[in-house]
Amino acid sequence: MISWPITEPVLVDKSLMLRPWHLDDVSDVFKICQDPAIQEFTTIPVPYTREIAELWIRTSPQKYSEREKISLAGVRNGEVVLSISLHSIHEFDHVGEIGYWVSSSARGEGLASHAVEMLTDFAFAIGFRRITAITLPENMASQKTLLKAGFELETVLRDGMTRRDGTQTNSVLFAKFPDVKILD
């Protein structure tokens, strides 16, 4: 059974804080989501408007309370630098899928893999037993992030994703499992 905390979590480690979204974050999210790489490698709506950012932030607490999604802002030195979420949750099976994006100003610093580890560890602590992540085959940065965070490459899903132009493409599936503790 998954033991959901009453309120959305705040996770802090080193110089990174993962916290619930605030309406004050709308401008940052809007600006960051104009990045062509985020638009190419994620499923955010394009064009991405301020109204979309606000709706996404406003509905985040409801999705948490309905156990559909954990969506957190990654903040470093007071600045939103990433988004991370646990979504596609199947509570009966104790599984969920992790997704994230990182602002162009914070890429290459290991923040994404650190955030993935933080949220995955939290998910395992509350009862999840399997966390997956799916990337496009050419998104090598995301694949490196997942491997660094302890995920394993499981398989290639043939025609597993649709590109923005409507064509079908393969996707790459990664997974992570909680550590197994052997008792003496």
N, C-alpha and C positions, 0 to 999 in steps of 0.2 A: 504494500500500500504506500502511496505517496503522501507524505506529511506536509501539506502546503502550509507555509506560514500565513498568518492572517493578512499581513501587509506585504507589499512588494519588497524584495530584499534590497539592502544596500551592502555591497561587497567592497572592501577596501584592502588593498595590498600594495606595498611599495608606493609608487607614485601614481597609481591608477585607482580610480573609484568607479564602480559600476553602481548607478543609482536609477531610481525611477525617473521617467521623463517629466519635465516641467514645461508649462506653456512659455516660459522665458526662453526655451530652447528652439522655438519655431524658426526663428531667423537663421540660427546655426544649421539646423537640419535642412532648411530650404537651400541655403548656400552650398553646403557640402554635397547635397544630392544633385547639383547641377554638373558635377564631375562626370565626364563621359565614361570613365572606367567604372564608376559605380552604376551608371545606367546600363552599361554593357554586361556587367557580370552579376547583377542582382535583378530582382523582379519588381523594383520600384516602378510606379507609373511614370511614363514619359509622355508629355512634358510633366515635370514635377513642379507643382505650384505651392505657394505659401498655404493655401487652403488645404491641400493634401497633407502637408506637414502638420498643420494644426489638428486636422481630423485624426491623423495617425497618433499624435500625442494625446489628444483628448480621450480616445478609445482605449488606450493602453491599460489603464487601471481596470476597466470593465473586462477586458480580455483576460487579465490576470485573475480577477475574482471569479470568472467563469472557467478557470483552469484551461484556457485555450492557448495562452502564450505568456512568457516572461520576456519583457522587452525593456532593456536598460540602456541608459546613456553612459558612455565611457568618458570620464572627465579626468583631464590631467592639468594640473596647475590652474584650475578654474575654467578650463576651456573644453567644450565638447569636441572630442577627437574621433569617436567611433560610436557605432550602434551595435548591439549584440542582442540576439533573441533566441529563446528556445520556443519553437513552434511545432506545428504538425504533431501535437502531443496525443499519444494514445495511452491514456492513464491506465487502463486495464492491463496493457502489455508493459507498462513502465518504460516507454520509449518516447523520445522526442528528437527533433532535428534542430541543429544549431545553425544560425546564419548571422552574418555580420557585414559591416562595411567600415572603412577607415578613411578619414579625411586625407587628402593628398599631402597635407602638411605633416602628417604623423606616420606616413608609410615608411617601412624599412627600419623601424625602431623596435620591433618585437612586441608592440602593444597588442596587436590582434591575437597573437598566440597566447599572450598572458591573459587577455580577457576571455579567450576560449577556455583556457585552463580554469580560470576562476569560476565561470558560469557552469562548466561541466562538473567541477568538484562540488559546487553547491547542489546541482541537480542530483548527483549521486548521494550526497548527504541527506537529501529529503526523500530518497527512495527510487529514483530512476535507475534502470539497469542497463540501458543502452542509449547512447546518444549518437546520432548520425549527422553527416554533413554531405552536401552534394555540390559539386563544382562543374563548371564547363571544362572540357579537356585542356583548353589553352590557358586556363587561369592558374598558371604555375605558382604565382605568389600565394594564392589561397591554399593550394595543395601543400606548399611548404609550411604555411601557417599551421595547418591541421596536423601535419607530421610532427612539427616541433611541439605541438600541444599534446602529443601522445596518441593521436588517432592513427588507425591502421587503414591502409588502402584495402577495400574489400573487393570491389569489382567495377567494371564499366557497365553502365546500364545502356543498352543499345536503344537509340532514339528516345532517351529518357528526358529530354528537355526540348522546349520550343524556343527558337531564337526570336528576337523582336521582329525580324523580317518574315516570320511565319514558317521558316524551314525547321525541320526536325534535326536534332543533333544528339550525339551520345552525351552522357554525363558520367561523372566519376563519383563513386560512393565511398565514403570514409565512415568509420565507426570507432567508438571508444567504449570501453566497459570498465566498471569499477574494479579496483584491485581486489584480488581474492586473497583473503587472509587465511592462512593454514594454521590451525590450532594444534599445539603439541599435545 
